[in-house]
Amino acid sequence: MPITVDIDVMLARRKMSVGELAERVGITPANLAVLKNGRAKAVRFSTLAALCEVLECQPGDLLRWEAGVDAQDTERQPAAAGTGADGERAPAN
């Protein structure tokens, strides 16, 4: 996917661990890892807002678009069916 997640960059800048960030945002470290490693298919705006608040940054500091990156280049195991990167169940249609 041409969207790159730079949470690890912001964690390094803030000298914060994944565990500390997950606790302060209110998600599990495993779900934060799914998002951080680019395996998430979606992220809730409330989770993105919480990440930005804790890391004192803008959404563009965490997510960026890269031209020429093919979906097959970053294809990985999907998260559990019906859940987002933040572990919340997706609403039914």
CORVEN-V801869 format. One line per field, one symbol per residue. psi: psi as a letter, one per 40 degrees, with the letter a starting at -180 (. if undefined). Layout:
psi=???
This chain:
psi=iehhhfdddddddefiiddddddddfiiddddddddeeeieihiddddddddddefaideedhihhiehidddehahiihheiadeeihiii.
